Amino acid sequence: MLRTATASTPSPRSAAPPHTAGRTEDPQTAIAWAIGDSVLGPVAIAASLRGLCLLHFSADFDALRSRLGHAFPDAILIPARSGAPLVAWLDALCAGLDGRGPWPELPLDLRGTAFQLRVWRFLQGIPAGATRTYAEVATAIGAPKAVRAVGAACAANRVALLVPCHRVLRGDGGLGGYRWGLERKRALLVAEARATG
């Protein structure tokens, strides 16, 4: 199991790819990964040469390893070594979660349908401490009747936190769904409201 490592977070503009230098695999099929602890439980991140393509939470580490294989069945999965940039990214994310450091800005490699990408891009613009309803997201992306499709796009999101689907609520203010559990969604919203209030 890879634990989080203390290191400075690489800048998205200057960061070395989160793989071993010199590798020549196709960036679509070479996926580096790291697993560690967070205040929300075990967390896994994975990245291609283009950027972060997965950030998942689970109740245990074995489930996270299994999800990596299911998420990228055709990929070459490369465990990140201690001191690698990806491990530094994981440490920075965990530090941001528990208030030990600023929230990192990391390059992303989002993979989905054209509609999903529209939804995810919009979600990235929702500031911490703010929320939107599924209907508001649908209207904002020019598809006001696609409220359920917006919900499905949120459920299909593979990059928790950095594509902040936890900031999307039901029209009545209820939490709605969250693929990593409603307790985590509630905890994130409470923490963000406290930090920005």
C-alpha positions in Angstrom: 0.0 0.0 0.0 1.3 3.4 -0.9 0.9 5.9 1.8 0.8 9.6 1.2 4.3 11.2 1.0 5.3 14.7 2.2 6.4 16.7 -0.9 5.7 19.9 -2.6 2.9 19.8 -5.1 4.1 20.1 -8.7 2.6 23.0 -10.6 0.2 21.9 -13.4 2.4 23.9 -15.9 5.7 22.6 -14.7 4.9 19.2 -13.3 6.7 16.2 -14.6 4.2 13.5 -15.9 3.2 11.3 -13.0 4.9 8.3 -14.5 8.5 7.0 -14.5 10.6 9.2 -16.8 11.4 7.6 -20.1 8.3 5.5 -20.5 6.9 5.5 -24.0 3.4 3.9 -23.5 0.4 5.5 -25.1 -0.8 8.2 -22.7 -4.3 6.8 -23.1 -3.3 3.4 -21.9 -0.5 4.0 -19.3 -2.1 4.9 -16.0 -0.1 5.5 -12.8 -1.9 5.1 -9.5 -1.4 5.7 -5.8 -3.5 4.9 -2.7 -3.4 6.5 0.7 -5.4 7.7 3.7 -7.6 10.8 4.0 -10.0 12.2 6.5 -12.8 10.8 4.3 -11.2 7.3 4.3 -9.0 5.4 1.9 -8.5 7.3 -1.4 -7.0 6.3 -4.7 -5.9 8.6 -7.5 -4.7 7.7 -11.0 -3.3 9.7 -13.8 -2.3 9.4 -17.5 0.4 11.5 -19.0 -2.2 14.2 -19.6 -3.4 14.5 -16.0 -5.5 13.1 -13.2 -8.2 10.7 -14.5 -9.5 9.2 -11.3 -10.0 10.1 -7.7 -12.1 7.6 -5.7 -13.0 7.0 -2.1 -13.9 3.7 -0.5 -14.2 2.0 2.8 -11.1 -0.2 2.2 -8.0 -0.4 0.1 -8.8 -3.7 -1.6 -12.0 -2.2 -3.1 -10.0 0.8 -4.4 -7.5 -1.5 -6.2 -10.4 -3.5 -7.7 -12.0 -0.2 -8.9 -8.8 0.8 -10.7 -8.9 -2.4 -12.8 -12.6 -1.9 -13.6 -12.2 1.7 -14.5 -9.3 1.1 -16.9 -9.6 -2.5 -18.1 -7.3 -2.0 -21.1 -4.7 0.2 -19.4 -1.2 -0.6 -18.2 -1.5 0.2 -14.5 1.7 1.5 -13.0 2.0 1.8 -9.2 3.6 5.1 -8.3 6.8 4.9 -6.2 7.4 6.9 -3.1 8.6 10.4 -4.0 6.9 10.3 -7.4 4.9 13.3 -8.5 1.7 11.4 -8.3 2.3 10.6 -4.6 3.0 14.3 -4.0 -0.4 15.1 -5.7 -2.1 12.6 -3.4 -0.5 14.1 -0.3 -1.5 17.6 -1.4 -5.1 16.4 -2.0 -5.2 14.8 1.5 -3.7 17.9 3.0 -6.3 20.1 1.4 -9.1 17.8 2.7 -8.1 18.1 6.3 -7.0 21.8 6.2 -3.2 21.3 6.4 -2.6 23.0 3.1 -4.1 24.9 0.1 -6.4 23.0 -2.3 -4.1 22.0 -5.2 -4.8 22.8 -8.9 -3.9 19.7 -10.9 -4.1 18.9 -14.6 -7.1 16.7 -15.5 -7.6 14.0 -18.1 -11.4 13.7 -18.1 -12.9 10.9 -20.2 -16.6 10.8 -21.1 -19.3 11.7 -23.6 -19.6 15.2 -25.0 -22.6 15.8 -22.7 -20.7 14.5 -19.7 -17.7 16.7 -20.4 -20.0 19.8 -20.7 -21.5 19.0 -17.3 -18.1 18.3 -15.7 -16.6 21.5 -17.0 -19.5 23.5 -15.6 -19.1 21.8 -12.2 -15.4 22.9 -12.1 -16.7 26.5 -12.1 -18.8 26.1 -9.0 -16.8 27.7 -6.2 -16.2 26.1 -2.9 -19.0 27.0 -0.5 -21.6 27.3 -3.3 -24.0 24.8 -4.6 -26.2 24.4 -7.7 -29.3 22.2 -8.3 -29.3 19.6 -11.0 -31.9 21.7 -12.8 -29.6 24.8 -12.6 -26.8 22.9 -14.1 -28.9 21.6 -16.9 -30.1 25.2 -17.7 -26.6 26.6 -17.5 -25.2 24.2 -20.1 -28.1 24.9 -22.4 -30.1 21.6 -21.8 -32.8 22.6 -19.4 -34.8 19.4 -20.0 -31.8 17.2 -19.3 -32.0 17.2 -15.5 -31.8 13.5 -15.2 -29.0 13.3 -17.7 -27.1 15.8 -15.5 -27.6 13.6 -12.5 -26.3 10.6 -14.5 -23.2 12.6 -15.6 -22.5 13.5 -11.9 -22.8 9.8 -11.0 -20.4 8.9 -13.8 -17.8 11.4 -12.7 -14.5 9.6 -11.9 -12.7 12.5 -10.3 -14.1 13.4 -7.0 -13.4 16.8 -5.5 -11.7 18.4 -8.5 -14.8 17.8 -10.5 -17.0 18.8 -7.6 -20.2 16.9 -8.2 -20.7 17.1 -4.4 -21.8 20.7 -4.9 -24.9 19.7 -6.9 -28.1 19.2 -4.9 -31.7 18.3 -5.6 -34.2 21.0 -6.3 -35.7 20.8 -2.8 -32.2 21.3 -1.3 -31.7 17.6 -0.5 -28.4 16.0 -1.0 -29.4 13.8 -3.9 -26.9 11.1 -4.7 -23.1 10.8 -4.5 -21.3 7.8 -5.7 -18.8 7.9 -2.8 -21.6 8.1 -0.1 -23.9 10.7 1.2 -21.9 11.0 4.4 -18.8 12.1 2.4 -20.9 14.5 0.4 -22.4 16.1 3.6 -18.9 16.3 5.2 -17.5 18.0 2.1 -20.3 20.6 2.0 -20.1 21.3 5.7 -16.3 21.8 5.5 -16.5 24.1 2.5 -19.2 26.2 4.0 -17.2 26.5 7.2 -14.0 27.4 5.3 -15.7 30.1 3.2 -18.3 31.4 5.7 
